[in-house]
């Protein structure tokens, strides 16, 4: 199993197509509009996003936007045997939104997931889908080599049930667990990983009434996708380019790097590398042997401001060095604290 594409429901698909092209250097590869919905497909490397907006009130996008702000409505998974996956999903209690459909060289179906999220399951016998070529190994001029992980926020008390749903319905397994508690708020997170293909799906729940996860749930009016992490092989170069394109990031205080260098004086980053990382305000974390096979495994991550008008969905950019796997506790806490600072600016904490 791997992530095939992510479907965003937005108010103006053309404007968001222009944003992905102009800001993130994606390319439009298809226009698949119908009589009630306008859609564009954009890509960067192996990353495919579908952007849809309503043309009439009959559009499913219009129905979604009546209940939620713009955001992710569907995460599609590419599978080897859609009948087998669908059988397991139904046996696990999944609600079928669309039974298996078939075209030449393509089968797909759709199931309801958590909240208003759905999952499309796709089996393709060649590399075509949505009317556009999909050579996964072909790299364009974008900076992204794939989707590293997708994060789902659920209501307090729902974390175990959501994790169990992904175990029983889609065959995910449980990996790392994080519990973050500051003086002001907290969250609990369970990382889910699919054993075939390595799809990573962390699930968060709030542990305080003023948690940033609860703020998301309140504004989103329910569970939903909080962020998508795009993987790159050169995060410093990518972030420099994205900043110059006008993308806004969550700021990291300079004291973060002073403390980090004090705590890890012997780590394998040269002085110029530290300077570049600090200039672009990138979070740094090393992993212990229980997570990575390489002692020098390094995680480099940074996060955008929310891309829509409401403080809900944002992007993460991540570079993994020396076989870095999973997620670092230090970066997890640093992100939570950075988002708390943004909450304070909004007077929501």
Residue frames relative to the residue before (quaternion, step in Angstrom):
aa qw qx qy qz dx dy dz
X 1.0000 0.0000 0.0000 0.0000 0.00 0.00 0.00
X 0.0951 0.7697 -0.6300 0.0402 3.55 -1.08 0.74
X 0.5831 -0.5677 0.4348 0.3855 3.57 -1.24 0.33
X 0.2779 -0.7768 0.5479 0.1384 3.55 -0.71 1.12
X 0.7489 -0.2348 0.1878 0.5905 3.56 0.90 -0.98
X 0.2885 -0.7170 0.6054 0.1899 3.54 -1.34 0.28
X 0.2351 -0.7954 0.5519 0.0870 3.55 -0.86 1.03
X 0.1569 -0.7808 0.6026 0.0513 3.56 -0.69 1.19
X 0.1974 -0.7271 0.6435 0.1352 3.55 -1.12 0.78
X 0.0396 0.8133 -0.5692 0.1137 3.56 -0.56 1.22
X 0.6091 -0.5818 0.4017 0.3594 3.57 -1.27 0.28
X 0.7967 0.0942 -0.0256 0.5964 3.60 1.10 -0.67
X 0.2592 -0.8143 0.5008 0.1374 3.57 -0.02 1.31
X 0.6296 0.5418 -0.3467 0.4356 3.60 0.99 -0.75
X 0.6611 0.5013 -0.3088 0.4650 3.58 0.92 -0.89
X 0.6960 0.4552 -0.2875 0.4752 3.61 0.94 -0.80
X 0.5509 0.5538 -0.4002 0.4792 3.59 1.16 -0.41
X 0.6650 0.4994 -0.2993 0.4677 3.58 0.91 -0.93
X 0.6334 0.5289 -0.3339 0.4556 3.60 1.06 -0.74
X 0.6743 0.4840 -0.3031 0.4681 3.60 0.85 -0.92
X 0.6647 0.4862 -0.3049 0.4783 3.60 1.02 -0.76
X 0.7535 0.4311 -0.2267 0.4417 3.58 0.78 -1.03
X 0.7516 0.3835 -0.2077 0.4949 3.60 1.01 -0.78
X 0.8026 0.2877 -0.1394 0.5036 3.60 0.79 -0.99
X 0.4236 -0.7395 0.4319 0.2954 3.61 1.32 0.05
X 0.2845 0.7215 -0.5601 0.2912 3.57 1.00 0.87
X 0.2990 -0.7208 0.5893 0.2092 3.56 -1.36 0.11
X 0.4133 -0.6656 0.5471 0.2947 3.58 -1.03 0.70
X 0.0868 -0.8131 0.5748 0.0311 3.57 -0.90 0.94
X 0.8165 0.0447 -0.0368 0.5745 3.63 1.16 -0.19
X 0.1534 -0.7123 0.6753 0.1145 3.51 -1.37 0.49
X 0.0043 0.8387 -0.5407 0.0639 3.59 -0.38 1.23
X 0.1771 0.8315 -0.5079 0.1390 3.57 1.03 0.80
X 0.1556 -0.7499 0.6339 0.1081 3.56 -1.31 0.54
X 0.7728 -0.4046 0.2182 0.4375 3.59 -1.25 -0.09
X 0.7842 0.2977 -0.1888 0.5106 3.65 1.10 -0.40
X 0.7789 0.2550 -0.1291 0.5583 3.62 1.24 -0.26
X 0.2117 -0.7476 0.6158 0.1310 3.55 -1.03 0.85
X 0.0033 0.8119 -0.5816 0.0499 3.58 -0.83 1.02
X 0.0997 -0.7484 0.6523 0.0661 3.49 -1.25 0.69
X 0.2310 -0.7289 0.6243 0.1601 3.55 -1.19 0.63
X 0.0323 -0.7836 0.6204 -0.0068 3.57 -0.85 1.04
X 0.0964 -0.8110 0.5763 0.0281 3.56 -1.12 0.64
X 0.0109 -0.7295 0.6816 0.0562 3.49 -1.43 0.36
X 0.7980 -0.0367 -0.0260 0.6010 3.56 -0.40 1.19
X 0.7833 -0.2614 0.2254 0.5170 3.57 -0.76 -1.08
X 0.5337 0.6262 -0.4002 0.4037 3.61 1.28 0.16
X 0.0322 -0.7923 0.6089 -0.0238 3.56 -0.78 1.10
X 0.0415 -0.7710 0.6354 0.0078 3.55 -0.95 1.00
X 0.2029 -0.7321 0.6363 0.1345 3.56 -1.13 0.75
X 0.1302 -0.7916 0.5965 0.0243 3.57 -0.85 1.06
X 0.0223 0.8301 -0.5525 0.0714 3.58 -0.48 1.20
X 0.0164 -0.7713 0.6362 0.0124 3.56 -1.15 0.74
X 0.5461 -0.6528 0.4150 0.3216 3.59 -1.12 0.58
X 0.2664 -0.7230 0.6133 0.1739 3.52 -1.22 0.66
X 0.7740 0.0904 -0.0574 0.6240 3.55 1.25 -0.52
X 0.6613 -0.5083 0.3760 0.4038 3.56 -1.32 0.21
X 0.5950 0.5847 -0.3596 0.4180 3.60 1.23 -0.31
X 0.5103 0.6621 -0.4182 0.3554 3.59 1.23 -0.23
X 0.4990 -0.6328 0.4910 0.3308 3.62 -1.02 0.70
X 0.5712 0.5758 -0.3847 0.4407 3.57 1.18 -0.44
X 0.6300 0.5306 -0.3321 0.4597 3.60 1.00 -0.80
X 0.6448 0.5146 -0.3195 0.4662 3.57 0.99 -0.82
X 0.6383 0.5243 -0.3182 0.4652 3.60 0.97 -0.86
X 0.7167 0.4648 -0.2588 0.4509 3.58 0.85 -1.01
X 0.5638 0.5617 -0.3980 0.4563 3.60 1.21 -0.21
X 0.7410 0.3970 -0.2101 0.4991 3.58 1.16 -0.60
X 0.8111 0.1764 -0.0383 0.5563 3.59 1.08 -0.74
X 0.5199 -0.5606 0.5109 0.3929 3.57 -1.27 0.23
X 0.6899 -0.4434 0.3284 0.4686 3.64 -1.19 0.18
X 0.2829 0.7566 -0.5528 0.2049 3.55 -1.08 0.72
X 0.7148 -0.4236 0.3383 0.4417 3.52 -1.32 -0.33
X 0.1755 -0.7956 0.5755 0.0708 3.55 -0.82 1.08
X 0.8151 0.0667 0.0083 0.5754 3.58 1.06 -0.70
X 0.1216 -0.7301 0.6670 0.0854 3.53 -1.15 0.79
X 0.1937 -0.8071 0.5526 0.0755 3.57 -0.56 1.20
X 0.1891 -0.7748 0.5974 0.0837 3.55 -1.01 0.93
X 0.3144 -0.7059 0.6028 0.1987 3.56 -1.05 0.84
X 0.0318 -0.8121 0.5817 -0.0333 3.59 -0.70 1.09
X 0.5629 -0.6232 0.4324 0.3284 3.57 -1.24 0.44
X 0.7984 0.0857 -0.0006 0.5959 3.58 1.03 -0.81
X 0.2450 -0.8210 0.4967 0.1388 3.58 -0.01 1.29
X 0.6117 0.5503 -0.3637 0.4366 3.62 1.05 -0.63
X 0.6656 0.5044 -0.2971 0.4630 3.56 0.97 -0.89
X 0.6646 0.4925 -0.3006 0.4748 3.58 0.94 -0.90
X 0.6549 0.5130 -0.3125 0.4585 3.56 0.96 -0.84
X 0.6219 0.5376 -0.3403 0.4566 3.61 1.00 -0.78
X 0.6608 0.4919 -0.3073 0.4763 3.58 0.93 -0.88
X 0.6469 0.5344 -0.3239 0.4371 3.57 0.94 -0.88
X 0.6710 0.4864 -0.2965 0.4746 3.57 0.90 -0.90
X 0.6541 0.5046 -0.3098 0.4707 3.58 0.97 -0.83
X 0.6819 0.4809 -0.2791 0.4753 3.57 1.17 -0.61
X 0.6309 -0.5830 0.3176 0.4014 3.56 1.28 0.06
X 0.4075 0.7258 -0.4746 0.2863 3.60 1.22 0.20
X 0.3977 -0.6846 0.5598 0.2446 3.54 -1.17 0.69
X 0.3216 -0.7545 0.5441 0.1768 3.57 -0.78 1.04
X 0.2102 -0.7821 0.5778 0.1014 3.56 -0.73 1.09
X 0.7817 0.0051 0.0093 0.6236 3.56 1.15 -0.65
X 0.3717 -0.7320 0.5189 0.2384 3.61 -0.64 1.03
X 0.7160 -0.4537 0.3011 0.4369 3.55 -1.26 0.26
X 0.1259 -0.7616 0.6351 0.0291 3.52 -0.91 1.09
X 0.1218 -0.8120 0.5687 0.0502 3.57 -1.11 0.56
X 0.0118 -0.7251 0.6886 0.0025 3.48 -1.21 0.86
X 0.6871 -0.4301 0.3321 0.4823 3.61 -1.17 0.10
X 0.8639 0.0351 -0.0908 0.4941 3.56 -0.82 1.12
X 0.7522 0.3300 -0.2096 0.5304 3.63 1.18 0.30
X 0.0089 0.7561 -0.6543 0.0153 3.55 -1.02 0.96
X 0.0957 0.8005 -0.5889 0.0574 3.57 -1.07 0.67
X 0.0249 -0.7557 0.6536 0.0337 3.52 -1.35 0.35
X 0.2580 -0.7683 0.5664 0.1496 3.58 -1.26 0.15
X 0.0910 -0.7799 0.6181 0.0381 3.55 -1.07 0.87
X 0.5021 -0.6147 0.5124 0.3278 3.55 -1.24 0.51
X 0.1946 -0.7691 0.5992 0.1075 3.56 -1.05 0.81
X 0.7864 -0.2935 0.2206 0.4968 3.59 -0.99 -0.80
X 0.8049 0.1270 -0.1267 0.5656 3.59 -0.84 0.92
X 0.7612 -0.3054 0.2598 0.5097 3.58 -0.88 -1.00
X 0.4542 0.6866 -0.4520 0.3434 3.59 1.26 0.10
X 0.0919 -0.7670 0.6311 0.0708 3.56 -1.16 0.66
X 0.2455 -0.7354 0.6073 0.1735 3.53 -1.35 0.28
X 0.2123 -0.7353 0.6326 0.1190 3.52 -0.86 1.05
X 0.1939 -0.7705 0.6014 0.0836 3.58 -0.92 0.97
X 0.0723 -0.8363 0.5417 -0.0450 3.55 -0.57 1.22
X 0.0534 -0.7464 0.6626 0.0320 3.52 -1.03 0.90
X 0.0025 -0.8049 0.5918 -0.0437 3.57 -0.59 1.14
X 0.3115 -0.7688 0.5327 0.1678 3.56 -0.86 0.95
X 0.7407 0.1734 -0.2027 0.6166 3.57 1.30 0.12
X 0.6323 -0.5703 0.3785 0.3630 3.59 -1.25 -0.13
X 0.5347 0.6023 -0.4385 0.3989 3.59 0.95 0.78
X 0.1659 0.7565 -0.6170 0.1396 3.54 -1.08 0.81
X 0.8198 0.1463 -0.1533 0.5320 3.58 -1.06 0.78
X 0.6460 -0.5762 0.3204 0.3848 3.57 1.09 0.64
X 0.6940 0.4197 -0.2912 0.5074 3.60 1.17 0.36
X 0.5647 -0.5953 0.4440 0.3601 3.57 -1.13 0.59
X 0.1249 -0.8098 0.5723 0.0321 3.57 -1.05 0.84
X 0.1212 0.7939 -0.5877 0.0982 3.64 0.52 1.03
X 0.3220 -0.8092 0.4556 0.1843 3.57 -0.05 1.31
X 0.6876 0.4927 -0.3001 0.4408 3.60 1.04 -0.62
X 0.5852 0.5918 -0.3719 0.4111 3.57 1.24 -0.28
X 0.1823 -0.7905 0.5780 0.0880 3.58 -0.75 1.04
X 0.2534 -0.7343 0.6058 0.1721 3.57 -1.00 0.81
X 0.7353 -0.4303 0.2892 0.4366 3.57 -1.22 -0.36
X 0.4625 0.6854 -0.4525 0.3341 3.60 1.22 0.13
X 0.5414 -0.6467 0.4502 0.2932 3.54 -1.33 0.26
X 0.6774 0.5438 -0.2712 0.4146 3.60 1.21 -0.32
X 0.2595 -0.7888 0.5448 0.1168 3.55 -0.88 1.00
X 0.7982 -0.1746 0.0994 0.5680 3.59 1.23 -0.06
X 0.5340 -0.5617 0.5041 0.3812 3.52 -1.39 -0.01
X 0.3207 -0.7728 0.5207 0.1695 3.57 -0.60 1.14
X 0.7681 -0.2109 0.1473 0.5864 3.58 0.92 -0.87
X 0.2401 -0.7301 0.6229 0.1456 3.53 -1.37 0.36
X 0.2335 -0.8097 0.5314 0.0863 3.58 -0.81 1.04
X 0.1727 -0.7851 0.5931 0.0455 3.54 -0.88 1.10
X 0.1980 -0.7602 0.6094 0.1073 3.58 -0.94 0.95
X 0.0377 -0.7896 0.6124 -0.0028 3.58 -0.92 0.96
X 0.6564 -0.5408 0.3643 0.3794 3.54 -1.27 0.42
X 0.6513 -0.5043 0.3959 0.4059 3.55 -1.25 0.46
X 0.7859 0.2798 -0.2375 0.4977 3.55 -0.86 1.03
X 0.6635 0.5249 -0.2997 0.4410 3.60 1.25 -0.24
X 0.4387 0.7313 -0.4553 0.2557 3.61 1.20 -0.22
X 0.6897 0.4719 -0.2998 0.4602 3.60 0.76 -0.97
X 0.6644 0.5035 -0.3152 0.4537 3.60 0.91 -0.84
X 0.6522 0.5047 -0.3208 0.4659 3.59 0.99 -0.79
X 0.6444 0.5099 -0.3216 0.4704 3.59 0.97 -0.83
X 0.6517 0.5106 -0.3126 0.4657 3.58 0.98 -0.84
X 0.6112 0.5493 -0.3484 0.4510 3.60 1.05 -0.73
X 0.6937 0.4628 -0.2830 0.4738 3.60 0.86 -0.93
X 0.5979 0.5417 -0.3554 0.4720 3.59 1.16 -0.53
X 0.7619 0.4182 -0.2153 0.4452 3.55 0.67 -1.13
X 0.7373 0.4399 -0.2334 0.4566 3.57 0.93 -0.90
X 0.8350 0.1820 -0.0609 0.5157 3.60 0.83 -0.93
X 0.5451 -0.6834 0.3748 0.3087 3.60 1.22 0.14
X 0.3437 0.7286 -0.5185 0.2865 3.59 1.13 0.49
X 0.2524 -0.7431 0.5953 0.1724 3.56 -1.32 0.37
X 0.4900 -0.6627 0.4822 0.2971 3.58 -1.20 0.52
X 0.1269 -0.7807 0.6098 0.0509 3.54 -1.02 0.92
X 0.8554 -0.0476 0.0410 0.5142 3.60 -0.75 -1.01
X 0.1841 -0.7349 0.6410 0.1234 3.53 -1.31 0.54
X 0.0756 -0.7876 0.6108 0.0284 3.58 -0.97 0.89
X 0.0316 -0.7488 0.6612 0.0347 3.52 -1.15 0.75
X 0.0618 -0.7993 0.5975 -0.0176 3.55 -0.59 1.21
X 0.0677 0.7802 -0.6171 0.0764 3.55 -0.82 1.04
X 0.0787 -0.7738 0.6277 0.0319 3.56 -0.72 1.09
X 0.7103 -0.4165 0.3199 0.4687 3.57 -1.25 -0.17
X 0.7541 0.4195 -0.2007 0.4638 3.57 1.18 -0.53
X 0.8186 -0.0713 0.0958 0.5618 3.62 0.95 -0.75
X 0.1395 -0.8117 0.5616 0.0795 3.56 -1.28 -0.01
X 0.1111 -0.7624 0.6297 0.0993 3.52 -1.41 0.15
X 0.2219 -0.7144 0.6412 0.1712 3.51 -1.40 0.23
X 0.0617 -0.8198 0.5692 -0.0102 3.58 -0.90 0.92
X 0.1204 -0.7582 0.6383 0.0567 3.53 -1.10 0.84
X 0.2629 -0.7646 0.5716 0.1398 3.56 -0.68 1.14
X 0.1292 -0.7737 0.6188 0.0415 3.55 -0.85 1.08
X 0.0426 -0.7956 0.6042 -0.0152 3.58 -0.94 0.95
X 0.3456 -0.7259 0.5497 0.2269 3.57 -0.92 0.86
X 0.4728 -0.7158 0.4306 0.2806 3.64 -0.76 0.97
X 0.7272 0.3396 -0.2215 0.5539 3.59 1.19 -0.44
X 0.8169 0.1742 -0.1549 0.5276 3.58 -0.33 1.24
X 0.3754 -0.7922 0.4320 0.2119 3.58 1.23 -0.29
X 0.2490 0.7637 -0.5579 0.2088 3.63 1.07 0.54
X 0.1774 -0.8004 0.5690 0.0646 3.59 -0.80 1.06
X 0.0158 0.8025 -0.5918 0.0745 3.55 -0.80 1.10
X 0.1197 -0.7801 0.6114 0.0578 3.63 -0.08 1.20
X 0.1480 -0.7683 0.6184 0.0733 3.57 -1.07 0.83
X 0.1544 -0.8062 0.5696 0.0430 3.57 -0.80 1.09
X 0.0200 -0.7465 0.6613 0.0704 3.53 -1.29 0.53
X 0.4949 -0.6524 0.4711 0.3279 3.63 -1.07 0.58
X 0.1927 -0.7638 0.6005 0.1375 3.55 -1.20 0.56
X 0.7295 0.2439 -0.2249 0.5981 3.56 1.27 0.38
X 0.6148 -0.5992 0.3782 0.3463 3.56 -1.15 0.64
X 0.7411 0.3728 -0.2188 0.5138 3.59 1.17 -0.52
X 0.3129 0.7687 -0.5013 0.2446 3.59 1.22 0.34
X 0.5854 -0.5732 0.4423 0.3647 3.56 -1.17 0.58
X 0.5955 0.5430 -0.3650 0.4661 3.59 1.17 -0.50
X 0.6496 0.4942 -0.3152 0.4842 3.59 0.99 -0.78
X 0.6066 0.5413 -0.3560 0.4607 3.60 1.03 -0.73
X 0.6339 0.5177 -0.3252 0.4738 3.60 0.96 -0.85
X 0.6785 0.5052 -0.2973 0.4428 3.60 0.81 -1.01
X 0.6491 0.5193 -0.3170 0.4566 3.58 0.99 -0.82
X 0.7160 0.4420 -0.2606 0.4733 3.59 0.84 -0.98
X 0.6933 0.4675 -0.2699 0.4775 3.57 1.01 -0.81
X 0.3063 -0.7686 0.4870 0.2797 3.55 1.31 -0.36
X 0.8222 -0.0328 -0.0443 0.5665 3.51 0.86 1.06
X 0.7372 -0.4037 0.3123 0.4428 3.52 -1.38 -0.01
X 0.2006 0.7856 -0.5707 0.1297 3.56 -1.18 0.50
X 0.6471 -0.5111 0.4033 0.3967 3.52 -1.38 0.07
X 0.2941 -0.7821 0.5328 0.1339 3.55 -0.68 1.17
X 0.8002 -0.1777 0.1090 0.5623 3.58 0.90 -0.83
X 0.2839 -0.7105 0.6201 0.1732 3.51 -1.38 0.38
X 0.2474 -0.7645 0.5809 0.1302 3.56 -0.92 0.97
X 0.1733 -0.7749 0.6039 0.0689 3.55 -0.75 1.13
X 0.3052 -0.7855 0.5177 0.1476 3.54 -0.74 1.08
X 0.0604 -0.7881 0.6125 -0.0034 3.54 -1.08 0.85
X 0.4385 -0.6824 0.5144 0.2782 3.57 -1.22 0.41
X 0.7742 0.1767 -0.1099 0.5978 3.59 1.26 -0.19
X 0.1428 -0.8490 0.5039 0.0700 3.56 0.28 1.27
X 0.6096 0.5566 -0.3673 0.4286 3.61 1.01 -0.69
X 0.6801 0.4740 -0.2840 0.4818 3.58 0.88 -0.94
X 0.6562 0.5250 -0.3140 0.4418 3.58 0.93 -0.92
X 0.6914 0.4720 -0.2914 0.4630 3.61 0.85 -0.94
X 0.6054 0.5499 -0.3525 0.4549 3.57 1.03 -0.69
X 0.6644 0.4924 -0.2927 0.4800 3.57 0.98 -0.89
X 0.6849 0.4942 -0.2968 0.4456 3.59 0.87 -0.93
X 0.6143 0.5283 -0.3495 0.4705 3.59 1.05 -0.68
X 0.6704 0.4991 -0.3001 0.4598 3.57 0.95 -0.87
X 0.6458 0.5076 -0.3120 0.4775 3.59 1.25 -0.47
X 0.6144 -0.5905 0.3288 0.4071 3.57 1.29 -0.12
X 0.4506 0.6854 -0.4647 0.3336 3.61 1.22 0.20
X 0.2922 -0.7697 0.5485 0.1461 3.58 -0.94 0.93
X 0.1781 -0.7976 0.5734 0.0575 3.55 -0.97 0.93
X 0.5546 -0.5610 0.4841 0.3786 3.55 -1.29 0.39
X 0.3976 -0.7498 0.4695 0.2434 3.64 -0.62 1.03
X 0.2158 -0.7396 0.6257 0.1222 3.53 -1.24 0.65
X 0.4155 -0.7261 0.4756 0.2720 3.65 -0.64 0.99
X 0.5915 -0.5979 0.4107 0.3521 3.58 -1.11 0.70
X 0.5814 0.5921 -0.3776 0.4109 3.61 1.12 -0.56
X 0.5306 0.6265 -0.4068 0.4006 3.60 1.18 -0.50
X 0.7116 0.4542 -0.2627 0.4672 3.61 0.88 -0.93
X 0.5968 0.5485 -0.3583 0.4633 3.58 1.11 -0.64
X 0.6824 0.4716 -0.2836 0.4811 3.59 0.87 -0.92
X 0.6510 0.5327 -0.3236 0.4333 3.58 0.96 -0.83
X 0.6751 0.4804 -0.2957 0.4754 3.57 0.93 -0.86
X 0.6202 0.5349 -0.3367 0.4646 3.57 1.13 -0.64
X 0.6983 0.4751 -0.2624 0.4667 3.57 0.99 -0.89
X 0.7979 0.1975 -0.0810 0.5636 3.61 1.09 -0.72
X 0.0110 0.8607 -0.5090 0.0032 3.62 0.66 1.02
X 0.7453 0.4186 -0.2305 0.4649 3.61 1.06 -0.62
X 0.4247 0.7222 -0.4621 0.2907 3.60 1.22 0.10
X 0.5710 -0.6819 0.3780 0.2569 3.52 -1.17 0.79
X 0.4416 0.6217 -0.5303 0.3704 3.56 0.50 1.24
X 0.3910 -0.7225 0.5213 0.2310 3.55 -0.83 1.00
X 0.6795 -0.4834 0.3566 0.4212 3.56 -1.28 0.29
X 0.6550 0.4914 -0.3393 0.4630 3.67 0.88 -0.76
X 0.6330 0.5235 -0.3376 0.4597 3.60 1.03 -0.73
X 0.6276 0.5214 -0.3362 0.4704 3.59 0.95 -0.83
X 0.6628 0.5148 -0.3108 0.4462 3.59 0.91 -0.89
X 0.6566 0.5043 -0.3082 0.4685 3.59 0.98 -0.84
X 0.6635 0.5114 -0.2986 0.4572 3.56 0.93 -0.92
X 0.6677 0.4880 -0.2977 0.4769 3.58 0.96 -0.86
X 0.6287 0.5439 -0.3409 0.4389 3.59 0.99 -0.79
X 0.7488 0.3721 -0.2060 0.5083 3.59 0.95 -0.85
X 0.3873 -0.7635 0.4464 0.2603 3.60 1.35 0.12
X 0.2765 0.7582 -0.5171 0.2852 3.53 0.80 1.17
X 0.3992 -0.7055 0.5354 0.2373 3.59 -0.96 0.86
X 0.1712 -0.7920 0.5841 0.0467 3.57 -1.06 0.87
X 0.0984 0.7920 -0.5980 0.0740 3.56 -0.96 0.85
X 0.2347 -0.7378 0.6167 0.1424 3.53 -1.17 0.74
X 0.3196 -0.7655 0.5339 0.1634 3.56 -1.13 0.66
X 0.4355 -0.6765 0.5209 0.2852 3.53 -1.16 0.62
X 0.7239 -0.4788 0.2944 0.4000 3.56 -1.31 0.26
X 0.5888 0.5906 -0.3793 0.4008 3.60 1.17 -0.39
X 0.7191 0.4024 -0.2350 0.5155 3.59 1.23 -0.45
X 0.8104 0.1536 -0.0510 0.5631 3.57 0.89 -0.92
X 0.4932 -0.6666 0.4815 0.2837 3.55 -1.16 0.65
X 0.7161 0.4092 -0.2274 0.5177 3.57 1.26 -0.35
X 0.4522 -0.7212 0.4472 0.2747 3.64 -0.60 1.06
X 0.7144 0.4330 -0.2572 0.4857 3.60 1.12 -0.61
X 0.2965 0.7743 -0.5114 0.2260 3.62 1.23 0.27
X 0.0988 -0.8253 0.5545 -0.0400 3.52 -0.80 1.11
X 0.1550 -0.7644 0.6210 0.0772 3.55 -1.02 0.92
X 0.0588 -0.7689 0.6366 0.0067 3.56 -0.89 1.02
X 0.0753 0.8209 -0.5532 0.1201 3.58 -0.62 1.14
X 0.0697 0.7612 -0.6448 -0.0025 3.53 -1.26 0.49
X 0.2868 -0.7908 0.5357 0.0739 3.55 -1.21 0.61
X 0.4068 -0.7146 0.5136 0.2450 3.56 -0.99 0.82
X 0.5615 -0.4873 0.5143 0.4274 3.47 -1.38 0.02
X 0.6477 -0.4781 0.3807 0.4549 3.65 -1.17 0.29
X 0.3848 -0.7605 0.4755 0.2178 3.58 -0.82 0.94
X 0.6940 0.4195 -0.2787 0.5144 3.61 1.18 -0.44
X 0.7243 -0.4517 0.2933 0.4305 3.57 -1.27 0.18
X 0.7196 0.3804 -0.2303 0.5333 3.58 1.07 -0.73
X 0.5056 -0.6669 0.4503 0.3111 3.64 -1.07 0.64
X 0.2969 0.7542 -0.5244 0.2608 3.57 0.46 1.25
X 0.8566 0.1276 -0.0477 0.4976 3.59 -0.05 -1.28
X 0.0552 0.7730 -0.6313 0.0292 3.57 -1.13 0.77
X 0.4312 -0.6731 0.5339 0.2758 3.55 -1.33 0.20
X 0.1992 -0.7104 0.6592 0.1450 3.49 -1.34 0.54
X 0.1426 -0.7459 0.6388 0.1230 3.57 -1.20 0.55
X 0.0409 -0.8320 0.5502 -0.0578 3.56 -0.79 1.03
X 0.0840 -0.7456 0.6583 0.0614 3.53 -1.18 0.74
X 0.1612 -0.7745 0.6075 0.0710 3.57 -0.90 0.98
X 0.0877 -0.8022 0.5903 0.0171 3.56 -0.76 1.09
X 0.8555 0.1378 -0.1053 0.4879 3.54 -1.24 0.62
X 0.7058 -0.5004 0.2674 0.4243 3.55 0.77 1.11
X 0.2270 0.7796 -0.5485 0.1999 3.60 1.03 0.69
X 0.0709 -0.8006 0.5950 -0.0063 3.56 -0.88 1.02
X 0.7954 0.3244 -0.2047 0.4693 3.52 -1.28 0.20
X 0.5509 -0.5908 0.4868 0.3323 3.54 -1.18 -0.72
X 0.3978 -0.7316 0.5098 0.2160 3.55 -1.04 0.82
X 0.5098 -0.6694 0.4515 0.2970 3.56 -0.93 0.92
X 0.6306 0.5516 -0.3335 0.4323 3.58 1.05 -0.77
X 0.6838 0.4651 -0.2853 0.4845 3.59 0.89 -0.91
X 0.6054 0.5621 -0.3543 0.4381 3.57 1.05 -0.76
X 0.6881 0.4633 -0.2758 0.4856 3.57 0.90 -0.94
X 0.6440 0.5297 -0.3298 0.4425 3.60 0.96 -0.84
X 0.6310 0.5123 -0.3326 0.4782 3.60 1.03 -0.76
X 0.6512 0.5235 -0.3246 0.4432 3.58 0.86 -0.94
X 0.6811 0.4840 -0.2903 0.4664 3.58 0.92 -0.89
X 0.6289 0.5252 -0.3368 0.4638 3.60 1.04 -0.75
X 0.6727 0.4793 -0.2992 0.4777 3.58 1.00 -0.78
X 0.5750 0.5577 -0.3766 0.4654 3.59 1.15 -0.50
X 0.6352 0.5226 -0.3311 0.4623 3.58 1.00 -0.80
X 0.6418 0.5020 -0.3241 0.4805 3.59 1.06 -0.72
X 0.6098 0.5420 -0.3479 0.4619 3.59 1.06 -0.69
X 0.6400 0.5260 -0.3253 0.4560 3.58 0.99 -0.83
X 0.6315 0.5301 -0.3321 0.4582 3.58 1.04 -0.76
X 0.7035 0.4345 -0.2521 0.5027 3.57 1.14 -0.71
X 0.3842 -0.7331 0.4612 0.3197 3.60 1.34 -0.08
X 0.4896 0.6603 -0.4366 0.3656 3.57 1.07 0.73
X 0.6790 0.4000 -0.2907 0.5426 3.58 1.29 0.28
